[in-house]
Amino acid sequence: MAQNLDMENRDPNDINDHLKVAFEDVLGEPEGAHSINCIWKMAYTCFECGKGLCYKLLTTFCGICIALGWGCDFAMIAFLHVWIYTPCMRDFSICVGCFRKVFHIIVDCCCSPVCEACGGCLSKIKISKA
């Protein structure tokens, strides 16, 4: 499975497109408020090094455990849907289908004649413009 991983584009579905962590996306000096060039370059270097080091350390120490946790979580979700939720919903829809037929018969027997009678009476009303 790991052989098919795209090691360059690690977000092919753009699920984290909102997450901008490049220097230019976080820090910017407007016109008229520029720091000394060497400070701006040092800030860029410090930002990129700090971000890269911190991210790599966090993923090294936590990434595998967190990935395992998410894998187990999604496995549990899939298990629940396949073995519990979907069969329960199917069972419920079969049981409710019987009640639906009974309800339909009751409505046809009790409400339909009344509605047809009212419709017949009201259909004879003529409204004329004065």
PyMOL commands that place a pseudoatom at each C-alpha (Angstrom):
pseudoatom trace, name=CA, resn=MET, resi=1, chain=A, elem=C, hetatm=0, pos=[0.000, 0.000, 0.000]
pseudoatom trace, name=CA, resn=ALA, resi=2, chain=A, elem=C, hetatm=0, pos=[2.773, 2.441, 0.857]
pseudoatom trace, name=CA, resn=GLN, resi=3, chain=A, elem=C, hetatm=0, pos=[4.285, 1.999, -2.617]
pseudoatom trace, name=CA, resn=ASN, resi=4, chain=A, elem=C, hetatm=0, pos=[1.366, 3.905, -4.185]
pseudoatom trace, name=CA, resn=LEU, resi=5, chain=A, elem=C, hetatm=0, pos=[1.801, 6.987, -1.986]
pseudoatom trace, name=CA, resn=ASP, resi=6, chain=A, elem=C, hetatm=0, pos=[2.486, 10.251, -3.798]
pseudoatom trace, name=CA, resn=MET, resi=7, chain=A, elem=C, hetatm=0, pos=[5.399, 11.608, -1.765]
pseudoatom trace, name=CA, resn=GLU, resi=8, chain=A, elem=C, hetatm=0, pos=[5.279, 15.009, -3.507]
pseudoatom trace, name=CA, resn=ASN, resi=9, chain=A, elem=C, hetatm=0, pos=[1.561, 15.864, -3.420]
pseudoatom trace, name=CA, resn=ARG, resi=10, chain=A, elem=C, hetatm=0, pos=[0.470, 14.689, 0.017]
pseudoatom trace, name=CA, resn=ASP, resi=11, chain=A, elem=C, hetatm=0, pos=[-2.923, 16.410, -0.128]
pseudoatom trace, name=CA, resn=PRO, resi=12, chain=A, elem=C, hetatm=0, pos=[-4.281, 15.415, -3.560]
pseudoatom trace, name=CA, resn=ASN, resi=13, chain=A, elem=C, hetatm=0, pos=[-7.907, 16.069, -2.537]
pseudoatom trace, name=CA, resn=ASP, resi=14, chain=A, elem=C, hetatm=0, pos=[-7.113, 19.510, -1.073]
pseudoatom trace, name=CA, resn=ILE, resi=15, chain=A, elem=C, hetatm=0, pos=[-8.685, 18.654, 2.285]
pseudoatom trace, name=CA, resn=ASN, resi=16, chain=A, elem=C, hetatm=0, pos=[-6.294, 21.052, 4.030]
pseudoatom trace, name=CA, resn=ASP, resi=17, chain=A, elem=C, hetatm=0, pos=[-6.317, 23.803, 1.423]
pseudoatom trace, name=CA, resn=HIS, resi=18, chain=A, elem=C, hetatm=0, pos=[-7.451, 26.257, 4.116]
pseudoatom trace, name=CA, resn=LEU, resi=19, chain=A, elem=C, hetatm=0, pos=[-4.292, 25.632, 6.132]
pseudoatom trace, name=CA, resn=LYS, resi=20, chain=A, elem=C, hetatm=0, pos=[-1.730, 28.192, 5.005]
pseudoatom trace, name=CA, resn=VAL, resi=21, chain=A, elem=C, hetatm=0, pos=[1.534, 27.985, 6.912]
pseudoatom trace, name=CA, resn=ALA, resi=22, chain=A, elem=C, hetatm=0, pos=[4.016, 29.535, 4.493]
pseudoatom trace, name=CA, resn=PHE, resi=23, chain=A, elem=C, hetatm=0, pos=[5.830, 32.663, 5.691]
pseudoatom trace, name=CA, resn=GLU, resi=24, chain=A, elem=C, hetatm=0, pos=[4.075, 34.828, 3.087]
pseudoatom trace, name=CA, resn=ASP, resi=25, chain=A, elem=C, hetatm=0, pos=[0.662, 33.553, 4.204]
pseudoatom trace, name=CA, resn=VAL, resi=26, chain=A, elem=C, hetatm=0, pos=[1.308, 34.408, 7.856]
pseudoatom trace, name=CA, resn=LEU, resi=27, chain=A, elem=C, hetatm=0, pos=[3.522, 37.498, 7.962]
pseudoatom trace, name=CA, resn=GLY, resi=28, chain=A, elem=C, hetatm=0, pos=[3.499, 40.515, 5.704]
pseudoatom trace, name=CA, resn=GLU, resi=29, chain=A, elem=C, hetatm=0, pos=[4.740, 44.076, 6.016]
pseudoatom trace, name=CA, resn=PRO, resi=30, chain=A, elem=C, hetatm=0, pos=[2.578, 46.744, 4.392]
pseudoatom trace, name=CA, resn=GLU, resi=31, chain=A, elem=C, hetatm=0, pos=[4.020, 49.621, 2.392]
pseudoatom trace, name=CA, resn=GLY, resi=32, chain=A, elem=C, hetatm=0, pos=[5.573, 52.208, 4.666]
pseudoatom trace, name=CA, resn=ALA, resi=33, chain=A, elem=C, hetatm=0, pos=[6.301, 49.737, 7.463]
pseudoatom trace, name=CA, resn=HIS, resi=34, chain=A, elem=C, hetatm=0, pos=[9.287, 47.709, 6.318]
pseudoatom trace, name=CA, resn=SER, resi=35, chain=A, elem=C, hetatm=0, pos=[11.904, 46.351, 8.634]
pseudoatom trace, name=CA, resn=ILE, resi=36, chain=A, elem=C, hetatm=0, pos=[15.581, 46.258, 7.721]
pseudoatom trace, name=CA, resn=ASN, resi=37, chain=A, elem=C, hetatm=0, pos=[16.142, 43.765, 4.904]
pseudoatom trace, name=CA, resn=CYS, resi=38, chain=A, elem=C, hetatm=0, pos=[18.510, 41.564, 6.894]
pseudoatom trace, name=CA, resn=ILE, resi=39, chain=A, elem=C, hetatm=0, pos=[15.928, 41.367, 9.741]
pseudoatom trace, name=CA, resn=TRP, resi=40, chain=A, elem=C, hetatm=0, pos=[13.174, 40.365, 7.316]
pseudoatom trace, name=CA, resn=LYS, resi=41, chain=A, elem=C, hetatm=0, pos=[15.420, 37.673, 5.807]
pseudoatom trace, name=CA, resn=MET, resi=42, chain=A, elem=C, hetatm=0, pos=[16.419, 36.415, 9.280]
pseudoatom trace, name=CA, resn=ALA, resi=43, chain=A, elem=C, hetatm=0, pos=[12.762, 36.380, 10.336]
pseudoatom trace, name=CA, resn=TYR, resi=44, chain=A, elem=C, hetatm=0, pos=[11.965, 34.285, 7.261]
pseudoatom trace, name=CA, resn=THR, resi=45, chain=A, elem=C, hetatm=0, pos=[14.794, 31.860, 8.032]
pseudoatom trace, name=CA, resn=CYS, resi=46, chain=A, elem=C, hetatm=0, pos=[13.817, 31.571, 11.702]
pseudoatom trace, name=CA, resn=PHE, resi=47, chain=A, elem=C, hetatm=0, pos=[10.140, 31.094, 10.838]
pseudoatom trace, name=CA, resn=GLU, resi=48, chain=A, elem=C, hetatm=0, pos=[10.816, 28.377, 8.255]
pseudoatom trace, name=CA, resn=CYS, resi=49, chain=A, elem=C, hetatm=0, pos=[13.402, 26.558, 10.405]
pseudoatom trace, name=CA, resn=GLY, resi=50, chain=A, elem=C, hetatm=0, pos=[11.236, 26.736, 13.533]
pseudoatom trace, name=CA, resn=LYS, resi=51, chain=A, elem=C, hetatm=0, pos=[8.125, 25.607, 11.689]
pseudoatom trace, name=CA, resn=GLY, resi=52, chain=A, elem=C, hetatm=0, pos=[9.937, 22.772, 9.942]
pseudoatom trace, name=CA, resn=LEU, resi=53, chain=A, elem=C, hetatm=0, pos=[11.731, 21.551, 13.057]
pseudoatom trace, name=CA, resn=CYS, resi=54, chain=A, elem=C, hetatm=0, pos=[8.681, 21.741, 15.285]
pseudoatom trace, name=CA, resn=TYR, resi=55, chain=A, elem=C, hetatm=0, pos=[6.440, 20.035, 12.719]
pseudoatom trace, name=CA, resn=LYS, resi=56, chain=A, elem=C, hetatm=0, pos=[8.960, 17.264, 12.135]
pseudoatom trace, name=CA, resn=LEU, resi=57, chain=A, elem=C, hetatm=0, pos=[9.430, 16.687, 15.870]
pseudoatom trace, name=CA, resn=LEU, resi=58, chain=A, elem=C, hetatm=0, pos=[5.691, 16.603, 16.514]
pseudoatom trace, name=CA, resn=THR, resi=59, chain=A, elem=C, hetatm=0, pos=[5.044, 14.218, 13.628]
pseudoatom trace, name=CA, resn=THR, resi=60, chain=A, elem=C, hetatm=0, pos=[7.978, 12.039, 14.679]
pseudoatom trace, name=CA, resn=PHE, resi=61, chain=A, elem=C, hetatm=0, pos=[6.787, 11.667, 18.263]
pseudoatom trace, name=CA, resn=CYS, resi=62, chain=A, elem=C, hetatm=0, pos=[3.016, 11.809, 17.758]
pseudoatom trace, name=CA, resn=GLY, resi=63, chain=A, elem=C, hetatm=0, pos=[2.213, 11.171, 14.091]
pseudoatom trace, name=CA, resn=ILE, resi=64, chain=A, elem=C, hetatm=0, pos=[2.260, 7.380, 14.124]
pseudoatom trace, name=CA, resn=CYS, resi=65, chain=A, elem=C, hetatm=0, pos=[0.162, 7.103, 17.300]
pseudoatom trace, name=CA, resn=ILE, resi=66, chain=A, elem=C, hetatm=0, pos=[-2.327, 9.683, 16.065]
pseudoatom trace, name=CA, resn=ALA, resi=67, chain=A, elem=C, hetatm=0, pos=[-2.564, 7.982, 12.649]
pseudoatom trace, name=CA, resn=LEU, resi=68, chain=A, elem=C, hetatm=0, pos=[-3.148, 4.645, 14.398]
pseudoatom trace, name=CA, resn=GLY, resi=69, chain=A, elem=C, hetatm=0, pos=[-5.865, 6.247, 16.520]
pseudoatom trace, name=CA, resn=TRP, resi=70, chain=A, elem=C, hetatm=0, pos=[-7.609, 7.759, 13.486]
pseudoatom trace, name=CA, resn=GLY, resi=71, chain=A, elem=C, hetatm=0, pos=[-7.291, 4.465, 11.611]
pseudoatom trace, name=CA, resn=CYS, resi=72, chain=A, elem=C, hetatm=0, pos=[-8.977, 2.652, 14.518]
pseudoatom trace, name=CA, resn=ASP, resi=73, chain=A, elem=C, hetatm=0, pos=[-11.646, 5.356, 14.735]
pseudoatom trace, name=CA, resn=PHE, resi=74, chain=A, elem=C, hetatm=0, pos=[-12.562, 5.089, 11.050]
pseudoatom trace, name=CA, resn=ALA, resi=75, chain=A, elem=C, hetatm=0, pos=[-12.428, 1.286, 11.257]
pseudoatom trace, name=CA, resn=MET, resi=76, chain=A, elem=C, hetatm=0, pos=[-14.922, 1.469, 14.131]
pseudoatom trace, name=CA, resn=ILE, resi=77, chain=A, elem=C, hetatm=0, pos=[-17.172, 3.803, 12.128]
pseudoatom trace, name=CA, resn=ALA, resi=78, chain=A, elem=C, hetatm=0, pos=[-17.082, 1.448, 9.142]
pseudoatom trace, name=CA, resn=PHE, resi=79, chain=A, elem=C, hetatm=0, pos=[-17.736, -1.555, 11.409]
pseudoatom trace, name=CA, resn=LEU, resi=80, chain=A, elem=C, hetatm=0, pos=[-20.719, 0.153, 13.070]
pseudoatom trace, name=CA, resn=HIS, resi=81, chain=A, elem=C, hetatm=0, pos=[-22.248, 1.146, 9.737]
pseudoatom trace, name=CA, resn=VAL, resi=82, chain=A, elem=C, hetatm=0, pos=[-21.749, -2.257, 8.105]
pseudoatom trace, name=CA, resn=TRP, resi=83, chain=A, elem=C, hetatm=0, pos=[-22.762, -4.444, 11.035]
pseudoatom trace, name=CA, resn=ILE, resi=84, chain=A, elem=C, hetatm=0, pos=[-25.159, -2.296, 13.104]
pseudoatom trace, name=CA, resn=TYR, resi=85, chain=A, elem=C, hetatm=0, pos=[-26.568, 0.930, 11.631]
pseudoatom trace, name=CA, resn=THR, resi=86, chain=A, elem=C, hetatm=0, pos=[-27.406, -0.253, 8.108]
pseudoatom trace, name=CA, resn=PRO, resi=87, chain=A, elem=C, hetatm=0, pos=[-29.024, -3.541, 9.227]
pseudoatom trace, name=CA, resn=CYS, resi=88, chain=A, elem=C, hetatm=0, pos=[-30.994, -1.657, 11.916]
pseudoatom trace, name=CA, resn=MET, resi=89, chain=A, elem=C, hetatm=0, pos=[-32.242, 0.868, 9.380]
pseudoatom trace, name=CA, resn=ARG, resi=90, chain=A, elem=C, hetatm=0, pos=[-33.204, -1.933, 6.988]
pseudoatom trace, name=CA, resn=ASP, resi=91, chain=A, elem=C, hetatm=0, pos=[-35.021, -3.762, 9.804]
pseudoatom trace, name=CA, resn=PHE, resi=92, chain=A, elem=C, hetatm=0, pos=[-36.791, -0.553, 10.822]
pseudoatom trace, name=CA, resn=SER, resi=93, chain=A, elem=C, hetatm=0, pos=[-37.882, 0.218, 7.252]
pseudoatom trace, name=CA, resn=ILE, resi=94, chain=A, elem=C, hetatm=0, pos=[-39.294, -3.316, 6.860]
pseudoatom trace, name=CA, resn=CYS, resi=95, chain=A, elem=C, hetatm=0, pos=[-41.226, -3.054, 10.142]
pseudoatom trace, name=CA, resn=VAL, resi=96, chain=A, elem=C, hetatm=0, pos=[-42.480, 0.443, 9.392]
pseudoatom trace, name=CA, resn=GLY, resi=97, chain=A, elem=C, hetatm=0, pos=[-43.590, -0.740, 5.940]
pseudoatom trace, name=CA, resn=CYS, resi=98, chain=A, elem=C, hetatm=0, pos=[-46.348, -2.809, 7.580]
pseudoatom trace, name=CA, resn=PHE, resi=99, chain=A, elem=C, hetatm=0, pos=[-47.554, 0.185, 9.595]
pseudoatom trace, name=CA, resn=ARG, resi=100, chain=A, elem=C, hetatm=0, pos=[-47.447, 2.296, 6.429]
pseudoatom trace, name=CA, resn=LYS, resi=101, chain=A, elem=C, hetatm=0, pos=[-49.804, -0.103, 4.655]
pseudoatom trace, name=CA, resn=VAL, resi=102, chain=A, elem=C, hetatm=0, pos=[-52.213, -0.130, 7.623]
pseudoatom trace, name=CA, resn=PHE, resi=103, chain=A, elem=C, hetatm=0, pos=[-52.118, 3.673, 7.847]
pseudoatom trace, name=CA, resn=HIS, resi=104, chain=A, elem=C, hetatm=0, pos=[-52.766, 3.930, 4.102]
pseudoatom trace, name=CA, resn=ILE, resi=105, chain=A, elem=C, hetatm=0, pos=[-55.820, 1.650, 4.406]
pseudoatom trace, name=CA, resn=ILE, resi=106, chain=A, elem=C, hetatm=0, pos=[-57.204, 3.659, 7.346]
pseudoatom trace, name=CA, resn=VAL, resi=107, chain=A, elem=C, hetatm=0, pos=[-56.762, 6.952, 5.498]
pseudoatom trace, name=CA, resn=ASP, resi=108, chain=A, elem=C, hetatm=0, pos=[-58.397, 5.503, 2.378]
pseudoatom trace, name=CA, resn=CYS, resi=109, chain=A, elem=C, hetatm=0, pos=[-61.376, 4.188, 4.379]
pseudoatom trace, name=CA, resn=CYS, resi=110, chain=A, elem=C, hetatm=0, pos=[-61.946, 7.153, 6.714]
pseudoatom trace, name=CA, resn=CYS, resi=111, chain=A, elem=C, hetatm=0, pos=[-60.549, 10.319, 5.192]
pseudoatom trace, name=CA, resn=SER, resi=112, chain=A, elem=C, hetatm=0, pos=[-60.983, 9.779, 1.446]
pseudoatom trace, name=CA, resn=PRO, resi=113, chain=A, elem=C, hetatm=0, pos=[-64.819, 9.622, 1.508]
pseudoatom trace, name=CA, resn=VAL, resi=114, chain=A, elem=C, hetatm=0, pos=[-65.020, 12.788, 3.621]
pseudoatom trace, name=CA, resn=CYS, resi=115, chain=A, elem=C, hetatm=0, pos=[-62.581, 14.633, 1.353]
pseudoatom trace, name=CA, resn=GLU, resi=116, chain=A, elem=C, hetatm=0, pos=[-64.415, 13.499, -1.774]
pseudoatom trace, name=CA, resn=ALA, resi=117, chain=A, elem=C, hetatm=0, pos=[-67.758, 14.624, -0.311]
pseudoatom trace, name=CA, resn=CYS, resi=118, chain=A, elem=C, hetatm=0, pos=[-66.367, 18.037, 0.640]
pseudoatom trace, name=CA, resn=GLY, resi=119, chain=A, elem=C, hetatm=0, pos=[-64.755, 18.354, -2.776]
pseudoatom trace, name=CA, resn=GLY, resi=120, chain=A, elem=C, hetatm=0, pos=[-68.032, 17.484, -4.467]
pseudoatom trace, name=CA, resn=CYS, resi=121, chain=A, elem=C, hetatm=0, pos=[-69.947, 20.080, -2.420]
pseudoatom trace, name=CA, resn=LEU, resi=122, chain=A, elem=C, hetatm=0, pos=[-67.373, 22.798, -2.864]
pseudoatom trace, name=CA, resn=SER, resi=123, chain=A, elem=C, hetatm=0, pos=[-66.979, 22.147, -6.589]
pseudoatom trace, name=CA, resn=LYS, resi=124, chain=A, elem=C, hetatm=0, pos=[-70.563, 23.378, -7.136]
pseudoatom trace, name=CA, resn=ILE, resi=125, chain=A, elem=C, hetatm=0, pos=[-69.751, 26.837, -5.739]
pseudoatom trace, name=CA, resn=LYS, resi=126, chain=A, elem=C, hetatm=0, pos=[-69.515, 29.472, -8.407]
pseudoatom trace, name=CA, resn=ILE, resi=127, chain=A, elem=C, hetatm=0, pos=[-67.870, 32.812, -7.749]
pseudoatom trace, name=CA, resn=SER, resi=128, chain=A, elem=C, hetatm=0, pos=[-68.990, 35.626, -9.927]
pseudoatom trace, name=CA, resn=LYS, resi=129, chain=A, elem=C, hetatm=0, pos=[-67.371, 38.975, -10.282]
pseudoatom trace, name=CA, resn=ALA, resi=130, chain=A, elem=C, hetatm=0, pos=[-69.527, 41.855, -9.207]
for i in range(1, 130): cmd.bond("trace and resi %d" % i, "trace and resi %d" % (i + 1))
show_as sticks, trace
zoom trace
